[in-house]
Amino acid sequence: MRFPILMNKATLSLEHNYRPSPLTENAPVIIMLHGYGSDENDLFSFASELPSKYAIIALKAPIALQPYGNAWYEIHFDAPKGKWSNDEQGIASRELVCKVIDEIIEKYPVDSEQVTLLGFSQGTILSFAVGLSYPEKIQQIVGLSGYINPNILVEGFENNDFSNLRVYTSHGSVDQVIPVSWARNTEPFLKALNIPCTYSEFPVGHGVAPQNFFEFKNWLEQK
């Protein structure tokens, strides 16, 4: 059964798309964070294929790029040592997403104890920054084609209570944008914090293979 894509859309600090849950109150919610150069319509394109119990909200990143697309923070691809991320902007977006999560809980009929962040690429990096910095706000992270950037985590994050957080993360083994070696650090990083982590690789580049989609969809349905 498909549900309307847009219904009674609230005003948030970030533009967004919304698919309601059939549950009229305390619905679990998936908050989508797109990748660099994309927008709120990207990940939202497969919202109808995700478990119907979830309300789904896809956020639009705050930094407009030219000629099109948006970003959570700037990346300087021609930096002397390769890609260079604007960590100050990353931290600002981390705090902005946290603010929007509070707004979502206030304005939509969702459960504050069933919040999932689903990110792709830069959206994954930011999802990890939010979840590891403020695990009291997040119960699940689905991180696709990204990695953990410790520079945009809050100071002392390792002392947080992660007992209610679990993670699914995956990467393409031939990713030409974000090296798979960076992603392979994610599972040991999380397990050192006693965070349950499912990590998978697929023989693709910087994208999501059909098998990848079905695997994280099944992971979502396990809880």
Buried (B, 14 or more C-beta within 10 A) or exposed (E): EEBEBEEEBEEBEBBBBBBBBEBEEEBBBBBBBBBBBBBBEBBBEEBEEBEBEBBBBBBBBBBEBEEEBBBBBBBEEEEEEEEEBBBEBBBBBBBBBBEBBEBBBEEBBBBBEBBBBBBBBBBBBBBBBBBBBBBEBBBBBBBBBBBBBEEBBBEEBEEBEBEEBBBBBBBBEEBEBBEBEBBBEBBEBBEEBEBEBBBBBBEBEBBBBEEBBEBBBEBBEEE
